[in-house]
Amino acid sequence: MSGRLRKTVGGALVLAVAGVALAGPLHLRARVAGAYRCAVPLAIQRAVKGGPSWPAVPASPARDALRSVSTRLTDLNTRAFVVLVDGRTVFEAYERCHGPFTPHYTASAAKALVGGLVAALALDSAWIDLDAPAATLIPALEAREDVGPVTLRHLGTHASGFDEASVGDEYGPGLPGWKGRFWSAPETSWQVALTETPVRFESGTQYLYSNPAMAILGYSLSSALAPHTDVGLDHVLREGIMQPAGIADDEWSISDHRSYPMDGLSLYRIGGGGEFSARALTALGQLLLDEGRAGDRQLVSPESLAAVTTYAGTPPLTTLKGNPAPGIGWHTNAAGTFPSLPDDAFLAAGAEHQVLLIVPSAGLVVVRNGGSLGGPKWGPGYWSRLEAEIFAPVMSALNAN
């Protein structure tokens, strides 16, 4: 049997098995999907998937320079690396068995991709006011004498005063006391955030990255939406942005694929638990570059997107200690944290250096998914690795034209 025939037969067998397994258990479907991505050429995957696909990337000095960047990133556990300029793909590369339609975990990038974007939709509908007291949406906060006039903006920009559920760079249920309880089960994380998390400083005065604060923001969003709609944050995001932007349901998910009941609400994890394909991330990046437009439709107003993706003064820049200035879930370059990037750059970022970078003045979208680039899990060292391994090399490569 020739090599070409073996590949054809192998691909046909994978497709045949897939046809049987797609209706089967989730774990079997996942295995078949992995085998499909390994055995079937990318061009066929695109054809089978249907819909618009990225064009072939033409030769250019920038593409050649980006290939060198990609080679380095491949050595650093990268599974997907995509660069778009002015809506045109100038480079894309994937790890074997990973592709443009393959969902990948985003970790804390969900704070922007879910929390920030849902907040923008809620602003458009006048369901929230970022500078209103969070206690108007969360009765449990009113019972705490140590919680001052914390607002939704304070929660979303890590300026609320609520402590972080970590010890150094370590997170998880093995931590002592309330911090371990926060991570022990998603079902109880909101209760721990609302009733046990200490307040370290007056809201709005300092910066402290806080997962409990983001959980409280997620509660606030569900509470704000409840009087106006009987669907959850996932449906609001799907109907408001994802489907109109042409992002298929099987290319993204949030909150570990589920909601969690509490106080008569359906709560969703907006600080993690999300998965997005590279194609979904680039579509979202382009939507933000186009100020909320997808084709001839205005999905989100430019004003609401600006409210969540730009720095609005909290916390003071002097308190950031090397961290980027925060938007609502998004991170901005307003403090010049990334020397290679213009001031208008903003990004979604998660553990192990999951990143969606958007630079409006350069018409640039960059997606990177994979394992850690190295260094700390969070804080200044985390950001410097993004600058050194992705941002500065990409900007230098694009200047090669």
N, C-alpha and C positions, 0 to 999 in steps of 0.2 A: 504494500500500500504506500503510495507516494505521500510526502510530507503535506502537500496541499490537500490531498484527499483526507488524510488523518485530521487536519484542522477542520475541514468541512463537516466530517462525520462527528467530531467532538463537539463542534458548535451546535449541530443539530440535536445531539443527545442532551446537551445542556438545556436547549430550548424545550425539548420534549418533556424532560423531567420538571422543568419550571412550570409547564402547563398543568401538570398534575399537582405540584406542590403549592402553587399559589393560593389554593383554597384550604391548605392544611394549617398546622400549628404555626405560630409566629416564629419559633426558633428554627423550624424547617424552612420557612420562607426566607429567613435571613441567610441561612446557609446557601440556599439555591441562588439568592441574589448575589452573594459573594462569588459563587462559581461562575455565574453568568458574566459578571464584570471581568473575571480573569480570562474567560475563554472567548468571549465575543468581542471583536474589534470595536473600537470606539465609534467609528463611522456607522456601524450597524446599530450600536446602542442608540445613537442619535436618531437614526431613521426610525427605529422601533418606537422610541420615546415620542416622536412627533413634535410638531410645533417648531418654533424658530430655533436654530442652532447657531453657534458661533461660526463665523466664516474662517477659512484658512488664513493663518497669520502670514502676511507677506514678509519677505526678507527686508531687513533694515539694520543699520548699526545698533539701534536701540534693542531690537530683538536679540541680536548676537550678544550684546552686553547683558541683557536680562537672562540669557541662557547661562552665563557664568554665575550670576546671582542664584539662579535656580539650582545649579550644581552644588553650590555651597549649602543652600537650604535643604537639599535632598540629604546631604550628610548630617543635617541637624533635624532629622525626624519629620520632614515636611511631607504631607500627603497631597496637598493641593496648593498651587501658587498661581494666581491669575492677576494680570494687570490690564486694565482698560484705560484708554485715554480718549476723551471726547466720544464716548460710546462705542469705540472700536477696540476689539481685543488685540493687544500688541504682544501678549505672551500668555501661555497657559501650559501648565505641566502638572501631572498627577502621578502619585505612587501607583505601582502595579496593583490592580484590583480595586482601585479607587477611581472615581470619575466625576465629571461635572454635575451629575445628577445624584451623587451619593450623599445622603445626609451625614453630617459630622457634628459631634458635640461642640458646643460653643462656650460652655462654662459661664463665667460672669459676663461674657459678651451679651448674654440674654438680658442683662440690665438695660442695655440700650435697644437691642433688637425687639424685645418684648415690652419692657417697662417704659422705655422712652417713646416708642412708636404708639403704644396704646395711650399714653398720656397725651400725645399730640392729637390723636383722634378724639379723645375726651375734651381737650381744649377746643377743638373745632365745634363740638356739639354743646359747648358751654356747660359741661357736666362737672368740671373741676376749675378751681382757681389755684394756681401754684402757690400763691402767697396767702391763701386762707389757712386758718389753724386746722391741723389734722384732726384735732379732737372733735370737730364738727362731724366727721365721718367715722370716728372710732370712739365710742363711749368709754372703752376701757382706759383710754388715756386721761380722761377727766378725773378718774379716781386716783391718779398718781400725783402726789404733791411734789415730786422731784422733777416732773416734766413741765417745762415752761411752754411758751407759745410757739411750739415747733410747727412749721408749715410743711406742705408737700414739697416745696422747693428745698427746704433744709434736708428732708429725708432723701430726696433724689440726688443731692449734691454732696452727700457725706458730711453735712454740716449740722446734723441734728443733735449731736451730743451723745447719742446712744453708742454704747461701747461696741467693739468688734468681738465676734465670737471666735477668736483665734488666740494662740500663744506663739508669738513669733510668726513663722511661716506655716505653722501647723494648724490644720482644721480637722474636724471630725468628731465622732461620738466618743472617742477615747480621751478627750480633754476633760478636765475636772469641772465639777459644778454645773452652773447654768450653761456654760459654753458647750459642754458635751451634750447636754439635754437639747440644746438648739439644733444640733446636727443629728441627733439620734433617730428622728423620724420626721419626715415632712409634715405629718399630721399634727405634730405638737409644736412645730417651729414658730408659728404665729403666736401661740399662747406664751411661749417662753420669751419671744421678742417683746410682747406687749406688757408682760407682768413681771419678768425677772431681769431683763437686761438693764444694767445700771446706766445712769446718765453721767457722763464724764465732764461736761462743760455746758455753758449756756448756748442754746441753739443759735447758729449763724455766726459764731465767733471764731471757730476753728475747723480744721479738716481732720476727720478720722474715718477712714474707709470702714463701712459698717454693713455687714450682711443683715443683721437684725433690722436696721433702719430700712433696708430695701424690702424686707419682708413686710414691714409696716406700711410702706408705700404701696405694695401690692394689695394689701388689705384695703387701703384707702381707695384704690382704683376700683376694686370690686364693689365696695360700698357705694361709691359715686355712681357707678353704672346701674346698680340694682333698681333704682326707681324708674329708669328710662327704658330698660330692655330686659328680656327674660333669658338672654343668652350670655355666655361667659366671655372672658377676655379672649379666649381662643377664637370664638366666632366673630367677635368684634374685629380682631386682627385679620382673620381670613376674609371677611366680607368687605372690610374697609380698605385693605391694602393688598394682601397676598393674591387673592383671585383676580382682582382687576389688573394687577401688575403682571399677570400671566405665570404666577408661581404655583406649580401643581401641589396638591395636598401631600403627595408622597415625598416631597422634597424638603419638608419642614415639619417641626412639631415643637410644642412648648410644654413646660411643667411636667416632664416625665410622662407625657401622654395622658395626664389625668388632672382632675381638680380635687380639691379637698374641702369638705363641708365644715363650716364654723359659723356660729351666730346667725344661722339662716342664710349665709352666703356660700357661694362656690368660689373658693380661693385658688389662685394659681401661683406657682413659683415664677416670679419675674426676675429673680436674681441668678438663676441657673436652670438646668434641666431642659434646655432647648437644643434642638438639632436643626441645622440648615445645610443644604447643599451649596457648593461653590456657585452654581448657577443662581440659586435663590439669593445668595449674598450679593453677587454682582448686580442682580436686578434691583435689590434694595438700595445698593450704592448708587446706581444710576437714577433711581427714583429721587433720592435725596439731592443728587447733583442737579436734577431737573426741577427742584423746588416743589416736589410733590406731584408732578405731572407724570402720567403714564399714557403715552400716545396723545389723544385729544381729550383725556379726562384729568381733572384736577382731583386727586384722591385725598390729599391733605393740603391745607393752606400753607404757603411759605411762612407765614407768621407763626403758626403753631409748631412747624418743624424747627424754625429758628429758636423758639422758646425752649426746646429740649436739647438742641445740638450746640448751643453757644453758651459761653460763660456769662452769667448775669450778676456777678458780684459776691456770691456766697460760695464758699467761705472766702475770707480775705486771701489774696495771693501770697501774702507773707507767711501764711500758715501751711502752705502746701508741702514744703520740705522735699522738693524734687519730684512731686507727683504732678500730673497734668491738671489744669483747671477743669473742674467738672461742669458738664451740663446735666440734664436729667437722665442718668444712666450712661450717657455718652461722656467721652473724655475729649477735651479740646487742647489746642496748642496756644491758647491765649497767654500762657505764662512763658512761652518759648522753651518748653520742656524738650522738644525735639528740634535741634538746631538745623537739621536739613530740610524741615518742612516750613511752608508759609504759616502765618498766624491763623489763617482761616481753616486749617486742617482740623478734622475731628475723627474720632474712631470709636468702634466697639471693640473691647478687648477682654479676653478671658484666660483662665489658667492654661499653662503650657503654650502661651503665645498664640491663641486663636485671635485673629484680628481681621476686621473690616476697616480699611482706611479710606477716607474720602477727603479730597483736596479740591474744593470748588474752583479756586483760581487757576489750577492746573488741569481741570477737567479729568481728574485722576481718581480711579477706584482700584484698590489693591486688596486681594483676599489671600490669607494664609491660614491653613489648617494643618494640624499635625501634633507631634509630641513637643516637649519643651525644647526651646533653643538653648537652654542652660541658664544657670543663675537662680536667683530667688523666685519664689512663686508669686510674689507681689511686691509692691513698693518701688523705690527708685531704681534698684538693680534690675527689676523686671522691665521697666521702661527703657533703660539704657540698652538692653539686649535687642528690643524692637528697633531702636534707632540704629544700632550698629549692624545688625544682620539683615534688616529689611528696608527701613525707611531711607537711610543714607545711600545704600547701594542702588535701590530702585531710582531715586532721584538722580544719582550720578549716571546710571544707565540711560535714562530718558534724555539726558543732556548730550548723549553720544550722537544724536542725529545731526 
